[in-house]
Amino acid sequence: MACILIADDDELIAELVSDLLIDAGHACGWVTSAAAAWDCVLRKRPDLLLLDQGMPGESGLTLLRRIRRNPQLDDLPVMMFTAMRGEDDRARALYAGAQDFFSKPFIPVELVRRVTRLIAPRADGPRHVALEDAVIRDPRRAAVPDHRARRVI
């Protein structure tokens, strides 16, 4: 079970997608603005963010760029979930750091399949850990090997 946050200014779509993903076995919640999404991801990092590209106020694309600049969130999987359909929109989203781009209207089975594909690699893996924390917690990783000790005569 993954924890998924949906950020979409269309409450009907957000609720529909949330119900769909809950039925697929995930914990899911939704917000209607980029500002609310930012607050949520800072409070409790989700396993996946479904982000509408064209929201009023701060756009989903701008929020995605802000997420990628934050060292605690820069590896958060993001699927751009939008009514925009052009190749330029897709290219901008992927360039900004989205892992996937999914257009509305959508086929429910396809959305669940793509969400599953995005969260699968992270299901058993570790969450984001800062490099210095990993080194402090596991001093073996910080050790520099002494290649002179392996010299064969």
C-alpha positions in Angstrom: 0.0 0.0 0.0 1.4 3.4 -1.0 0.5 6.8 0.4 -0.5 9.0 -2.6 -1.3 12.7 -2.7 -3.4 14.1 -5.5 -3.1 17.9 -6.2 -5.9 18.9 -8.6 -8.1 22.1 -8.6 -11.0 20.0 -10.0 -12.5 18.5 -6.8 -14.6 16.0 -8.8 -11.6 14.6 -10.6 -9.5 14.6 -7.4 -12.2 12.7 -5.5 -12.8 10.2 -8.4 -9.1 9.4 -8.7 -8.7 9.2 -4.9 -11.6 6.6 -4.7 -10.1 4.7 -7.6 -6.7 4.5 -6.0 -8.2 3.6 -2.6 -10.1 0.8 -4.3 -6.7 -0.4 -5.7 -5.4 -0.7 -2.1 -3.6 2.6 -1.6 -4.0 5.3 1.0 -4.9 8.5 -0.8 -5.8 12.1 -0.1 -6.3 15.2 -2.2 -5.8 18.9 -2.2 -7.0 21.6 -4.6 -4.0 23.9 -4.8 -0.2 23.8 -5.2 0.2 25.6 -1.8 -1.8 23.0 0.0 0.2 20.2 -1.8 3.5 21.8 -0.7 2.3 22.0 2.9 1.2 18.3 2.7 4.5 17.0 1.3 6.5 18.9 3.9 4.4 17.5 6.7 4.2 13.9 5.5 6.1 12.9 2.4 3.9 10.7 0.2 5.1 7.8 -1.9 3.7 9.5 -5.0 2.4 12.9 -6.0 -0.2 13.1 -8.8 0.0 16.8 -9.8 -2.2 18.8 -12.1 -0.1 21.0 -14.3 -2.6 23.8 -14.8 -3.9 24.9 -11.4 -4.8 28.5 -10.6 -2.3 30.4 -8.5 1.0 28.5 -8.5 1.0 26.0 -11.4 1.8 22.4 -10.9 4.9 22.8 -13.0 6.2 25.6 -10.7 5.5 23.4 -7.7 7.4 20.5 -9.3 10.4 22.7 -9.8 10.3 23.7 -6.1 10.1 20.1 -5.1 13.1 19.2 -7.2 15.1 22.0 -5.6 14.4 20.7 -2.0 17.0 18.1 -0.9 14.4 16.3 1.2 12.0 15.9 -1.7 14.1 15.9 -4.8 13.5 12.2 -5.3 9.8 12.2 -4.7 8.0 10.4 -7.6 5.7 12.8 -9.4 3.2 12.0 -12.1 1.9 15.0 -13.9 -1.8 14.4 -14.2 -3.3 17.0 -16.4 -5.8 18.0 -19.1 -2.9 19.4 -21.1 -2.2 17.1 -24.0 0.5 18.7 -26.2 4.0 17.3 -26.7 5.4 20.7 -25.5 3.4 20.3 -22.2 4.7 16.8 -21.8 8.3 17.8 -22.5 8.2 20.7 -20.0 6.8 18.4 -17.3 9.4 15.7 -17.9 12.2 18.3 -18.1 11.1 19.8 -14.8 11.4 16.3 -13.2 8.1 14.5 -13.5 8.6 10.7 -13.9 5.4 10.3 -15.9 2.8 12.4 -17.7 -0.8 11.3 -17.8 -3.5 13.2 -19.7 -7.2 13.6 -18.7 -9.7 12.3 -19.6 -8.2 9.0 -18.5 -8.8 5.3 -18.5 -9.0 4.1 -14.9 -7.3 0.8 -15.4 -4.4 2.6 -17.2 -4.0 5.1 -14.4 -3.8 2.4 -11.8 -1.3 0.5 -13.9 0.9 3.6 -14.3 0.7 4.5 -10.6 1.7 0.9 -9.7 4.7 1.1 -12.1 5.9 4.3 -10.5 5.7 3.1 -6.9 6.9 -0.5 -7.4 10.7 0.3 -7.4 10.3 2.1 -4.1 8.0 -0.4 -2.4 10.8 -2.2 -0.5 13.6 0.3 -0.9 14.8 2.9 1.5 13.2 6.3 1.7 15.3 9.4 0.9 18.4 9.7 3.1 20.8 12.6 3.0 24.4 11.5 2.2 25.8 12.8 5.4 23.2 10.9 7.5 24.0 7.7 5.6 27.7 8.1 6.3 27.1 8.9 10.0 24.8 6.0 10.6 27.0 3.5 8.7 30.7 4.3 9.3 31.8 1.4 7.0 30.7 3.5 4.1 32.9 6.3 5.1 36.0 4.2 5.4 38.5 4.8 2.6 40.1 1.5 1.5 43.8 1.2 1.9 44.9 -0.2 -1.5 48.5 -0.7 -0.2 47.3 -3.6 2.1 46.3 -5.6 -1.0 49.6 -5.4 -2.8 50.6 -8.8 -4.1 54.3 -9.7 -4.2 
